[in-house]
Amino acid sequence: MNKIDVDQMENQKKTAFKNIQSGSKYQAGLVIRPIENGTVIDHITAGEALNVLRILGITGSTVERISVATNVISKEMGQKDLVKIENRELAQQEVDRIALIAPQASINIVRNCVVIEKSVVSNPEELVGVVKCPNPCCITNANEPVSTKFYVRQSVLICSYCDWHIEKNIHSYIL
């Protein structure tokens, strides 16, 4: 590459960055195409998209067509992640799990290329069978036929059986 090509590339990068900062309609980089049917999970906390996929049981060997964008510029959040899942609508228990790690997320249900339902996630008051208790002495970890049950208080989960508190790394305890 000669000096002129390098200078042109640098100018294009600077222009794109200025347009992005100014909120221009200009779009730099890869644009994820719209989906015809399925779910769009938007406003995911930056860096949590892969945890959202794990929570939903989506691996490289699943059949869903997935689009993932990480660290996307957002006016409200600074940066955000985005997940699009074709031909799948989420169950309420899946939405509850997402709310634990992405409390600002919005769920958009798309049918025939139209958003028919849009909702913001909210933490339920109680989670049953969603989170594993980290306390090895908890009855839920004693091979008893008892489902885990946690109360949600702000950003803390409290086990209803042993009163154990989960405040950090909540994603690692989600079943």
HELIX and SHEET records of a PDB file:
HELIX    1   1 LYS A    3  GLN A   21  1                                  19    
HELIX    2   2 ALA A   49  ILE A   55  1                                   7    
HELIX    3   3 GLN A   92  ILE A  101  1                                  10    
HELIX    4   4 ILE A  139  ASN A  141  5                                   3    
HELIX    5   5 ILE A  170  TYR A  173  5                                   4    
SHEET    1   A 5 ILE A  66  SER A  74  0                                        
SHEET    2   A 5 GLY A  78  GLU A  86 -1                                        
SHEET    3   A 5 GLY A  38  THR A  45 -1                                        
SHEET    4   A 5 SER A 106  ARG A 111 -1                                        
SHEET    5   A 5 VAL A 114  VAL A 120 -1                                        
SHEET    1   B 4 GLU A 126  VAL A 128  0                                        
SHEET    2   B 4 LYS A 149  ARG A 153 -1                                        
SHEET    3   B 4 VAL A 156  CYS A 159 -1                                        
SHEET    4   B 4 HIS A 165  ILE A 166 -1                                        
END                                                                             
